[in-house]
């Protein structure tokens, strides 16, 4: 009976959204340039929503200020606007903690719609480094604290704070070195200018597959399907789990009924095997979550990361 009720609710929601097609297209705003992970998420889900709802879906890349300009734009949407934003922790968790005037309130100006994917972080060393286990690396860093330099793709990024979390958990006072992207970071790692790199796992895997570096641990609760031979931090002896995510958000001005309708539609899209295959091909972990589950995830995530960011004392 519950299944029938849920199915009927989904059908009604889809019918209502299809009826709104005459109001104009659905815009999905992304705060980054085309081709990045967040942009890929928007396009995979957007293509499926367009087919399912019979509406035109436009992915709009509103770049600048690390994604904050996109959030400011979506915050200002009118109640009748058909607009969603794909947000990540950098915009919805970290930025509100470190910028004095963010231009938006992440918790009050937006409504979580649907959590659609997760990604892990990885710790890597150059393949020339004779270390194959995380425990051996940490022992060496404790014995040589002056060498505890952790490279990250950007200062203030999630890998930055995850590196601090790792150092704190391992009892290593780390010096975090920020780069202008993954490319320069990995170049210095391979060149021996920095001994350890933290980055998103999907960015490290291609270099590991080419034999240029070795990923010693990944940050998920379970091994990543994209790197099944890489142990988790827990398996490697460090009780640490951390992930990043992409989630659809609606502006707080959007009527609740419409938010619920979009949430039901995206939930249905994420259950599609073809959608999940496309996420896996992009080396991202698809997630099927209700609106309530998405809100609970955000609450727990903020509780985990806020103390880390605040303890770091980081200021832009």
C-alpha positions in Angstrom: 0.0 0.0 0.0 2.8 2.4 0.9 4.5 1.7 -2.4 1.3 2.5 -4.3 0.9 5.7 -2.4 4.5 6.7 -3.1 4.1 5.8 -6.8 0.9 7.9 -7.0 2.6 10.8 -5.3 5.5 10.7 -7.8 3.1 10.5 -10.8 1.2 13.5 -9.5 4.4 15.4 -9.0 5.6 14.7 -12.4 2.3 15.6 -14.0 2.4 18.9 -12.1 5.9 19.7 -13.2 5.0 18.9 -16.8 2.1 21.2 -16.6 4.5 24.0 -15.6 6.5 23.6 -18.9 4.4 26.5 -20.3 5.9 28.7 -17.6 9.3 28.5 -19.2 12.4 26.3 -19.0 14.0 24.9 -15.9 17.4 26.6 -15.3 20.1 24.6 -13.4 22.7 27.1 -12.2 26.3 25.9 -11.7 29.0 28.1 -10.1 31.9 26.7 -12.1 33.0 26.5 -15.7 31.8 23.7 -18.1 33.6 20.4 -17.9 34.1 20.2 -14.1 32.6 17.7 -11.8 29.7 19.9 -10.6 28.9 20.8 -14.3 28.9 17.1 -15.2 26.4 16.4 -12.5 24.1 19.2 -13.7 24.2 18.0 -17.3 23.6 14.3 -16.5 20.6 15.1 -14.2 19.4 17.9 -16.4 19.3 15.7 -19.5 17.2 13.1 -17.7 14.9 15.7 -16.2 14.3 17.1 -19.7 13.3 13.7 -21.0 11.1 12.8 -18.0 9.3 16.1 -17.6 9.1 17.2 -21.2 10.5 20.6 -20.3 13.5 22.4 -21.6 16.4 22.3 -19.2 19.2 24.8 -19.5 22.5 24.4 -17.6 23.7 27.9 -16.8 27.4 28.3 -15.8 27.6 31.4 -13.6 31.3 31.4 -12.7 33.2 33.6 -10.2 34.1 33.9 -6.5 34.4 30.1 -6.2 30.8 29.5 -6.8 29.4 32.2 -4.6 28.2 34.4 -7.4 25.9 31.6 -8.6 24.5 31.3 -5.1 23.9 35.0 -4.9 22.0 34.9 -8.2 19.8 31.9 -7.3 19.1 33.5 -3.9 17.5 36.5 -5.7 15.1 34.3 -7.7 11.4 35.2 -7.7 8.8 32.7 -6.5 7.7 31.9 -10.0 11.2 31.2 -11.3 12.0 27.6 -12.4 15.6 27.5 -11.1 17.7 25.1 -9.2 21.4 25.3 -8.2 23.9 22.4 -7.9 25.8 23.3 -4.7 28.8 21.6 -3.0 30.4 22.0 0.5 32.7 24.7 -0.6 29.8 27.0 -1.3 27.2 25.8 1.1 29.4 24.9 4.2 32.9 26.4 4.0 32.3 29.8 2.5 29.6 30.8 5.1 32.2 30.1 7.8 35.1 32.0 6.4 33.7 35.0 4.5 32.4 37.8 6.6 30.0 39.1 4.0 29.1 36.0 1.9 26.1 37.6 0.1 23.8 34.8 1.0 22.8 32.7 4.0 23.3 29.1 3.1 20.9 27.7 5.6 18.0 30.3 5.2 18.2 31.4 1.6 18.1 27.9 0.1 16.1 24.7 0.5 17.8 21.4 0.0 16.2 19.4 -2.8 18.2 16.3 -3.6 21.6 14.9 -2.7 22.8 13.2 -5.9 26.5 12.2 -5.6 29.4 11.8 -3.3 33.2 12.0 -3.9 36.1 11.0 -1.7 39.5 12.5 -1.0 42.8 10.7 -1.4 46.3 11.0 0.1 49.1 10.4 -2.5 52.8 10.2 -2.7 55.0 10.1 -5.8 55.7 6.6 -7.1 59.4 7.1 -6.5 58.8 7.5 -2.8 59.5 4.1 -1.1 56.4 4.2 1.0 53.5 1.9 0.3 51.4 2.1 3.5 49.9 5.1 5.3 51.2 3.9 8.7 54.7 4.0 7.4 54.3 7.5 6.0 52.9 8.8 9.3 55.7 7.2 11.3 58.2 8.9 9.0 56.4 12.3 9.3 56.3 12.0 13.1 60.0 11.3 13.1 60.6 14.2 10.6 58.1 16.9 11.5 59.9 19.5 9.4 58.9 17.4 6.3 55.2 17.3 7.2 54.2 19.5 4.3 50.8 18.6 2.8 50.0 20.0 -0.7 46.4 20.8 -1.6 44.9 22.0 -4.9 43.7 25.3 -3.4 43.9 27.1 -0.1 40.6 27.0 1.7 39.4 24.0 -0.3 37.9 20.9 1.1 41.2 19.0 0.5 42.9 21.7 2.6 40.6 21.1 5.6 40.7 17.4 5.1 44.6 17.6 5.2 44.3 19.4 8.5 41.8 16.8 9.8 44.3 14.1 8.9 47.2 15.8 10.6 45.2 16.4 13.7 44.0 12.8 13.9 47.5 11.4 13.2 49.2 13.6 15.7 51.2 15.4 13.0 51.5 19.1 13.0 51.1 19.7 9.2 52.0 22.7 7.1 49.4 23.0 4.4 50.6 24.3 1.1 48.0 25.6 -1.3 48.4 25.5 -5.1 46.5 27.0 -8.0 44.8 23.8 -9.0 45.5 20.1 -9.2 47.9 20.4 -12.1 50.6 22.4 -10.3 50.1 20.4 -7.1 50.7 17.1 -8.9 53.7 18.5 -10.8 55.4 19.5 -7.5 54.5 16.1 -6.0 56.0 14.2 -8.9 59.0 16.6 -8.9 59.7 16.0 -5.2 58.9 19.6 -4.1 56.2 18.4 -1.8 56.1 15.0 -0.2 52.4 14.4 0.2 49.3 15.6 -1.8 45.6 15.6 -0.8 43.1 15.9 -3.6 39.8 14.5 -4.7 40.1 10.9 -5.5 38.8 11.2 -9.1 41.6 13.6 -9.8 44.3 11.3 -8.4 43.2 8.1 -10.0 44.3 8.8 -13.6 47.9 9.6 -12.4 47.9 6.5 -10.3 46.8 4.4 -13.2 49.6 5.9 -15.2 52.1 4.8 -12.5 53.1 8.3 -11.6 51.9 8.4 -8.1 50.6 6.1 -5.4 47.4 6.7 -3.5 47.8 5.4 0.1 44.3 5.9 1.4 40.9 7.1 0.4 38.5 8.9 2.7 35.2 7.1 2.2 33.5 4.7 4.6 34.1 2.0 2.0 36.6 1.5 -0.7 35.8 3.4 -3.9 34.6 1.4 -6.8 36.9 3.6 -8.9 39.9 2.5 -6.8 39.1 -0.9 -5.3 42.8 -1.5 -4.4 43.1 1.6 -2.4 42.4 1.1 1.4 40.2 3.5 3.3 41.8 5.6 6.0 40.1 3.4 8.6 41.5 0.3 7.0 44.9 1.9 6.9 44.7 2.5 10.7 43.4 6.1 10.9 39.9 6.5 12.2 38.8 9.1 9.6 35.9 9.3 7.1 35.1 12.4 5.0 33.4 13.0 1.7 32.3 15.8 -0.5 29.0 15.9 -2.4 26.9 17.7 -5.0 23.3 18.5 -4.0 20.5 20.3 -5.8 19.1 23.4 -4.0 16.1 25.6 -4.6 15.8 29.3 -3.6 13.9 29.8 -0.4 11.4 31.9 -2.5 10.2 28.8 -4.4 6.8 27.5 -3.2 7.1 24.4 -1.1 4.9 22.3 -3.4 7.2 23.0 -6.4 10.3 22.1 -4.3 8.7 18.8 -3.3 7.9 18.1 -7.0 11.4 18.7 -8.1 12.7 16.6 -5.3 10.5 13.7 -6.3 11.5 14.0 -10.0 15.3 14.1 -9.2 14.9 11.1 -6.8 13.2 9.2 -9.6 15.9 10.2 -12.1 18.7 9.1 -9.7 17.2 5.6 -9.4 17.5 5.1 -13.2 20.3 2.6 -13.9 21.5 4.6 -16.9 21.9 7.7 -14.7 23.9 5.7 -12.2 26.1 4.3 -15.0 26.8 7.8 -16.3 27.9 8.9 -12.8 30.1 5.8 -12.4 31.7 6.5 -15.8 32.6 10.0 -14.5 34.2 8.3 -11.4 31.5 9.8 -9.2 29.4 7.8 -6.7 25.6 8.3 -7.4 23.3 8.8 -4.5 19.5 8.3 -4.3 18.1 10.5 -1.5 14.8 11.9 -0.5 14.4 15.6 0.5 14.4 14.6 4.2 17.5 12.5 3.8 19.2 15.3 2.0 18.4 17.8 4.8 19.7 15.3 7.5 22.9 14.8 5.5 23.5 18.5 5.4 22.9 18.9 9.1 25.4 16.2 10.0 27.9 17.4 7.5 27.9 20.9 8.9 28.3 19.5 12.4 31.4 17.6 11.3 33.1 20.3 9.2 32.3 23.5 11.1 34.7 22.8 14.0 37.5 21.8 11.6 37.2 25.0 9.6 36.9 27.2 12.7 39.8 25.5 14.5 42.0 26.1 11.4 41.7 29.8 11.8 41.7 30.1 8.0 40.8 33.5 6.6 40.6 34.2 2.8 
